[in-house]
Amino acid sequence: MSDQCQSEGKSSWPELLGAQGTDAKATIESENSSVKAVIVLEGSIVTQEIRCDRVRVWVDTYGIVTRVPIIQ
């Protein structure tokens, strides 16, 4: 998580590595109502700005989470 983001809720979800992306998205949004989880396919080009209300859920072509989701 960025030092700029001070969240009272959970900020990383290492237990979701290897999970289905859609399940990970639902879990993240239920555990921290301040963020919106966005599913992103590995290899996609994304912006680099820091957003304290966003968690990117990186998935492979099978929809499996490939990186630990964190607020960024």
C-alpha positions as CSV (number, residue, x, y, z in Angstrom):
1,M,0.0,0.0,0.0
2,S,1.2,3.5,-0.7
3,D,2.3,5.6,2.2
4,Q,-0.2,8.2,1.0
5,C,-3.1,5.8,1.7
6,Q,-4.3,5.7,5.2
7,S,-7.2,3.2,5.4
8,E,-8.9,1.9,8.5
9,G,-9.8,-1.3,6.7
10,K,-7.7,-4.1,5.2
11,S,-5.1,-3.0,2.6
12,S,-3.8,-6.2,1.2
13,W,-5.1,-9.7,0.6
14,P,-2.3,-12.3,0.2
15,E,-4.7,-15.1,0.9
16,L,-6.4,-14.4,-2.4
17,L,-3.4,-15.3,-4.6
18,G,-4.5,-18.2,-6.7
19,A,-8.2,-17.6,-6.1
20,Q,-10.8,-16.8,-8.8
21,G,-10.7,-13.1,-9.7
22,T,-14.5,-12.6,-9.3
23,D,-14.4,-14.2,-5.9
24,A,-11.4,-12.0,-4.9
25,K,-13.2,-8.9,-6.1
26,A,-16.2,-9.7,-3.9
27,T,-14.1,-10.6,-0.9
28,I,-12.0,-7.3,-1.1
29,E,-15.1,-5.1,-1.4
30,S,-16.8,-6.9,1.5
31,E,-13.7,-6.6,3.7
32,N,-13.0,-2.9,2.9
33,S,-16.0,-0.8,1.9
34,S,-13.7,2.1,1.1
35,V,-12.3,0.5,-2.0
36,K,-13.5,-0.7,-5.4
37,A,-11.8,-3.8,-6.8
38,V,-11.0,-3.8,-10.5
39,I,-10.2,-7.1,-12.3
40,V,-7.3,-6.6,-14.8
41,L,-5.9,-9.2,-17.2
42,E,-2.1,-9.7,-16.9
43,G,-0.3,-7.8,-19.6
44,S,-2.8,-5.0,-19.7
45,I,-1.6,-1.5,-19.8
46,V,-2.8,0.5,-16.8
47,T,-2.2,4.0,-15.4
48,Q,0.4,4.5,-12.7
49,E,-1.4,7.0,-10.5
50,I,-2.0,6.1,-6.9
51,R,-5.6,5.8,-5.9
52,C,-6.5,5.0,-2.3
53,D,-9.9,3.7,-3.3
54,R,-8.7,1.1,-5.8
55,V,-7.5,-2.4,-5.6
56,R,-6.4,-4.0,-8.9
57,V,-7.0,-7.8,-9.0
58,W,-4.6,-9.1,-11.6
59,V,-5.7,-12.3,-13.3
60,D,-4.5,-14.7,-15.9
61,T,-6.5,-15.9,-18.9
62,Y,-8.3,-18.4,-16.7
63,G,-9.4,-15.7,-14.3
64,I,-7.0,-16.8,-11.5
65,V,-5.4,-14.1,-9.3
66,T,-1.7,-13.8,-10.2
67,R,-0.5,-11.0,-7.8
68,V,-1.3,-10.2,-4.2
69,P,-4.1,-7.6,-4.3
70,I,-3.2,-4.3,-2.6
71,I,-4.5,-0.8,-2.3
72,Q,-2.6,1.3,-4.9
